[in-house]
Amino acid sequence: MAELKFDITQTIGVLSENAKGWTKELNLVSWNEREPKYDIREWSPDHTRMGKGVTLTNEEFDILKKLINGEEIEDDIDEDKIL
């Protein structure tokens, strides 16, 4: 398995910390030397290990902010085609 490369390019904030010192954080992370994306996941105190998380593009992050703020979201989804 190929080694996963990451670089936390900007720490935005810590959401919580557990008893073992791991923190759930919102950061901008560059994965495998690609453009940084918004990332929410748990990190060990020294940031050498990580838990599963969610990575969002700038567009997805903007939509998430709007959803949290209760703003109307324009979409191009045909709701008649949804089960």
DOVOTI-701631 format. One record per residue (C-alpha): y, z, x; residue in three letters; residue number from 0. Coordinates in pm, whole numbers. Layout:
<recs>
+--------+--------+--------+------+-----+
:      v :      w :      u : code : pos :
+--------+--------+--------+------+-----+
:      Y :      Z :      X :  ALA : NUM :
...
+--------+--------+--------+------+-----+
</recs>
This chain:
<recs>
+--------+--------+--------+------+-----+
:      v :      w :      u : code : pos :
+--------+--------+--------+------+-----+
:      0 :      0 :      0 :  MET :   0 :
:    343 :    -95 :    133 :  ALA :   1 :
:    584 :    179 :    224 :  GLU :   2 :
:    856 :    243 :    -32 :  LEU :   3 :
:   1202 :    240 :    126 :  LYS :   4 :
:   1491 :    412 :    -45 :  PHE :   5 :
:   1846 :    512 :     34 :  ASP :   6 :
:   2050 :    741 :   -189 :  ILE :   7 :
:   2383 :    561 :   -158 :  THR :   8 :
:   2574 :    797 :   -387 :  GLN :   9 :
:   2490 :   1136 :   -536 :  THR :  10 :
:   2651 :   1153 :   -877 :  ILE :  11 :
:   2524 :   1492 :   -992 :  GLY :  12 :
:   2246 :   1746 :  -1034 :  VAL :  13 :
:   2117 :   1787 :  -1391 :  LEU :  14 :
:   1887 :   2085 :  -1329 :  SER :  15 :
:   1688 :   2275 :  -1066 :  GLU :  16 :
:   1341 :   2425 :  -1101 :  ASN :  17 :
:   1202 :   2746 :   -947 :  ALA :  18 :
:   1061 :   2555 :   -647 :  LYS :  19 :
:   1401 :   2409 :   -560 :  GLY :  20 :
:   1337 :   2056 :   -684 :  TRP :  21 :
:   1643 :   1906 :   -852 :  THR :  22 :
:   1669 :   1648 :  -1128 :  LYS :  23 :
:   1953 :   1422 :  -1019 :  GLU :  24 :
:   2156 :   1120 :  -1119 :  LEU :  25 :
:   2212 :    903 :   -812 :  ASN :  26 :
:   2275 :    548 :   -706 :  LEU :  27 :
:   1963 :    448 :   -509 :  VAL :  28 :
:   1884 :    136 :   -311 :  SER :  29 :
:   1511 :     64 :   -337 :  TRP :  30 :
:   1358 :   -153 :    -64 :  ASN :  31 :
:   1703 :   -251 :     65 :  GLU :  32 :
:   1809 :   -401 :   -269 :  ARG :  33 :
:   2131 :   -349 :   -461 :  GLU :  34 :
:   2169 :     19 :   -563 :  PRO :  35 :
:   2079 :    113 :   -921 :  LYS :  36 :
:   2138 :    424 :  -1128 :  TYR :  37 :
:   1841 :    655 :  -1094 :  ASP :  38 :
:   1735 :    976 :  -1270 :  ILE :  39 :
:   1443 :   1167 :  -1115 :  ARG :  40 :
:   1335 :   1493 :   -951 :  GLU :  41 :
:   1377 :   1531 :   -575 :  TRP :  42 :
:   1238 :   1782 :   -329 :  SER :  43 :
:   1502 :   2003 :   -161 :  PRO :  44 :
:   1508 :   1781 :    151 :  ASP :  45 :
:   1495 :   1453 :    -51 :  HIS :  46 :
:   1181 :   1333 :    131 :  THR :  47 :
:    963 :   1349 :   -182 :  ARG :  48 :
:   1034 :   1247 :   -538 :  MET :  49 :
:    889 :   1262 :   -887 :  GLY :  50 :
:    864 :    985 :  -1143 :  LYS :  51 :
:   1195 :    869 :  -1274 :  GLY :  52 :
:   1399 :    609 :  -1452 :  VAL :  53 :
:   1603 :    338 :  -1279 :  THR :  54 :
:   1880 :    158 :  -1469 :  LEU :  55 :
:   2089 :   -150 :  -1395 :  THR :  56 :
:   2466 :   -123 :  -1433 :  ASN :  57 :
:   2440 :   -288 :  -1775 :  GLU :  58 :
:   2165 :    -50 :  -1892 :  GLU :  59 :
:   2365 :    247 :  -1766 :  PHE :  60 :
:   2674 :    130 :  -1957 :  ASP :  61 :
:   2467 :     98 :  -2276 :  ILE :  62 :
:   2319 :    447 :  -2220 :  LEU :  63 :
:   2671 :    592 :  -2185 :  LYS :  64 :
:   2775 :    424 :  -2510 :  LYS :  65 :
:   2466 :    554 :  -2691 :  LEU :  66 :
:   2531 :    909 :  -2568 :  ILE :  67 :
:   2895 :    884 :  -2678 :  ASN :  68 :
:   2791 :    757 :  -3023 :  GLY :  69 :
:   2955 :    418 :  -2975 :  GLU :  70 :
:   2845 :    106 :  -3157 :  GLU :  71 :
:   2616 :   -117 :  -2951 :  ILE :  72 :
:   2620 :   -492 :  -3001 :  GLU :  73 :
:   2280 :   -646 :  -2955 :  ASP :  74 :
:   2115 :   -980 :  -2999 :  ASP :  75 :
:   1786 :   -844 :  -3131 :  ILE :  76 :
:   1657 :   -997 :  -3453 :  ASP :  77 :
:   1553 :   -685 :  -3643 :  GLU :  78 :
:   1342 :   -894 :  -3883 :  ASP :  79 :
:   1106 :   -973 :  -3595 :  LYS :  80 :
:   1046 :   -607 :  -3508 :  ILE :  81 :
:    724 :   -457 :  -3645 :  LEU :  82 :
+--------+--------+--------+------+-----+
</recs>
